[in-house]
Amino acid sequence: MYKLVLLRHGESTWNKENRFTGWTDVDLTEKGVSEAHAAGQLLKKEGYAFDVAYTSMLKRAIRTLWIVLDEMDRMWLPIEHSWRLNERHYGALQGLNKSETAAKFGEDQVKIWRRAYDTPPPALENGDPRLEVGNPRYAGLSATDFPHTECLKDTVARFLPYWHGTIAPMVRTGKSVIVAAHGNSLRALIKYLDNISDADIVNLNVPTGQPLVYELDADLRPIKSYYLGDQEAIKAAMEAVANQGKAK
Ligand SMILES: O=C(O)[C@@H](CO)OP(=O)(O)O
């Protein structure tokens, strides 16, 4: 049996301001930093001892991972970064307030943009700085890799090669692995692992800063999965994520 830990970053400044974030590189809030410390303490208390860590190119996930590893006295671990673990690209919605967008376009439309499996938000136009072309951290991407927008289906498509080619082989060696990433890049992985239908994935929300443990069989199929920590608080945090798309 293998164990894999998935962790969404702690609260970011744009989570707090309720803005569509995507590839925008915003940092953690004080609450987000506290969530990361709490996650690290909890993982340590529960006896986790990671051998290798994977994260995105975005500082809210990277800093969450650093804080967790610091709490576990494992800052020496190898950390691999990949743009394939980045948050789903939110296209032209990046920067807009979710409630204001719901008031303008309707809650149903915002739910489609946030959660529909195969309907992407409006795309960025060429030349928009939010495309990140020219950003040195993405020097390894080819021109066609830069998303102009993504629905979850697109995120699954760019995430899975990294799962199959890098993370899954490492899990199979028996190493203890943590993946610190984002709400929708983790939804992409959870959809794949749990074989969740395109219709049902709409209702899955991942809370910030709560370690999610997968116990996997020899074929890396889930035996069970569970969040560590206070289950009532986790449920409330998931509902709060779902409600971010409501007009106030
Ligand atoms: O804005 C985003 O990039 C994501 C994660 O914060 O939000 P949502 O839950 O709306 O997909």
The ligand as an SDF file (V2000), in Angstrom:
LIG
                    3D

 11 10  0  0  0  0  0  0  0  0999 V2000
   -9.3780   31.6380   -8.5890 O   0  0  0  0  0  0  0  0  0  0  0  0
   -8.8060   30.5350   -8.7390 C   0  0  0  0  0  0  0  0  0  0  0  0
   -7.7710   30.4020   -9.4040 O   0  0  0  0  0  0  0  0  0  0  0  0
   -9.4030   29.2970   -8.1050 C   0  0  0  0  0  0  0  0  0  0  0  0
   -8.6820   28.9110   -6.8540 C   0  0  0  0  0  0  0  0  0  0  0  0
   -8.5600   29.9430   -5.9400 O   0  0  0  0  0  0  0  0  0  0  0  0
  -10.7260   29.5850   -7.7700 O   0  0  0  0  0  0  0  0  0  0  0  0
  -12.0240   28.6870   -8.0210 P   0  0  0  0  0  0  0  0  0  0  0  0
  -12.2900   27.9570   -6.7350 O   0  0  0  0  0  0  0  0  0  0  0  0
  -13.0650   29.7350   -8.2960 O   0  0  0  0  0  0  0  0  0  0  0  0
  -11.8160   27.7940   -9.1880 O   0  0  0  0  0  0  0  0  0  0  0  0
  1  2  2  0
  2  3  1  0
  2  4  1  0
  4  5  1  0
  4  7  1  0
  5  6  1  0
  7  8  1  0
  8  9  2  0
  8 10  1  0
  8 11  1  0
M  END
$$$$
